[in-house]
Amino acid sequence: MFSIFKEQSAMAPAMALAAFLAGLLLGRRWRPRSASGGPAASGADLYVGHLAPDVGEAELRRVFSAYGTVKDVRLVVQRLHGRAKRFAFISMGDRQEAQKAIRGLNRTAIGGREVAVSEARARRRSDG
């Protein structure tokens, strides 16, 4: 009976890897969430794309804080390599601050590269 448990514990890393790879194949991606961990609040969450590779959370927080309260900054990271995917989600204090940031920062340079700033959209679910 002890050998059954020993075999199951040896299988745990392989099963975890299989679950991870299945998630990649099924297209499960990170979705923007509010600072509280719940679903993203509509209107106050921003998508920032085309980031330079060396732009970090601190720099994004500094740049966006000129337009209002920055509640949360999340750089999206590749699961496999741990490198930034060159886009981020930023939660602003309210919808007006988010709109000011969009108007002020869209198509401007952050870290030497022109970025795209827009309102974050809810992730579309696929049926298949």
C-alpha positions in Angstrom: 0.0 0.0 0.0 2.9 2.4 0.7 4.2 1.8 -2.8 1.0 3.2 -4.3 1.4 6.5 -2.4 5.1 6.6 -3.4 4.1 6.2 -7.1 1.4 8.9 -6.9 3.8 11.5 -5.4 6.3 10.7 -8.1 3.6 11.5 -10.7 2.7 14.9 -9.2 5.4 16.9 -11.0 4.4 15.3 -14.3 0.7 16.0 -13.7 1.4 19.6 -12.8 3.4 20.1 -16.0 0.6 18.5 -18.0 -1.9 20.8 -16.5 0.3 23.8 -17.2 0.7 22.8 -20.8 -3.0 22.2 -21.2 -3.6 25.7 -20.0 -1.3 27.1 -22.6 -2.9 25.0 -25.4 -6.4 26.0 -24.4 -5.4 29.7 -24.5 -6.0 30.6 -20.9 -4.6 34.1 -20.4 -4.3 36.6 -17.7 -7.2 39.0 -17.4 -7.1 42.4 -15.8 -8.2 42.4 -12.2 -8.7 45.2 -9.8 -6.3 45.9 -6.9 -8.7 43.9 -4.7 -8.3 40.8 -6.8 -11.8 40.9 -8.2 -12.9 41.4 -11.8 -11.7 44.6 -13.5 -13.7 47.7 -12.7 -15.1 49.0 -16.0 -13.7 52.3 -17.2 -10.9 52.7 -14.7 -8.6 49.9 -16.0 -6.2 50.6 -18.9 -4.3 48.5 -21.4 -0.8 49.8 -22.2 0.8 48.1 -25.3 4.1 48.2 -27.2 6.2 48.8 -24.1 10.0 48.8 -24.4 11.6 45.7 -22.8 13.2 47.6 -20.0 10.1 49.5 -18.8 9.2 48.4 -15.3 6.2 48.8 -12.9 7.9 51.7 -11.1 8.3 53.7 -14.3 4.7 53.0 -15.4 3.4 54.0 -11.9 5.5 57.3 -12.1 4.3 58.2 -15.6 0.6 57.4 -15.0 0.5 59.0 -11.5 0.7 62.4 -13.3 -2.9 61.8 -14.5 -4.4 60.6 -11.2 -4.3 57.8 -8.6 -2.6 54.6 -9.7 -4.2 51.7 -7.8 -2.4 48.8 -9.5 0.2 48.1 -12.2 0.6 44.7 -13.7 3.2 43.9 -16.3 2.1 40.7 -18.1 4.8 38.1 -17.9 5.3 34.9 -20.0 4.7 31.9 -17.8 7.4 29.8 -19.5 10.3 32.2 -19.6 9.4 34.8 -17.0 10.0 37.7 -19.4 7.7 40.7 -19.8 5.3 40.4 -22.8 5.6 44.2 -23.4 2.1 45.1 -22.3 0.6 46.0 -19.0 -2.7 46.7 -17.3 -3.0 49.7 -15.0 -5.9 50.4 -12.6 -6.6 54.1 -12.1 -8.6 55.7 -9.3 -11.7 56.4 -11.4 -13.0 56.6 -14.9 -12.1 60.3 -15.4 -8.5 59.8 -14.4 -8.3 56.9 -16.8 -9.7 59.0 -19.6 -7.2 61.8 -18.8 -4.3 59.2 -19.0 -5.6 57.9 -22.3 -5.7 61.3 -23.8 -2.4 62.3 -22.4 -0.3 59.2 -23.0 -1.7 57.4 -26.0 0.9 57.4 -28.8 3.6 59.0 -26.6 7.0 57.6 -25.8 7.6 55.7 -22.6 11.1 54.3 -22.2 11.9 55.4 -25.8 9.1 53.6 -27.5 5.7 54.9 -28.6 3.0 53.1 -26.6 -0.7 52.5 -27.1 -3.0 53.3 -24.2 -6.6 52.4 -24.2 -9.4 51.3 -22.0 -9.0 47.6 -21.0 -11.6 45.3 -22.4 -13.0 42.2 -20.9 -11.6 39.0 -22.3 -13.7 37.3 -24.9 -14.5 33.7 -24.1 -14.3 31.2 -26.9 -16.8 28.4 -27.0 -14.5 25.9 -28.7 
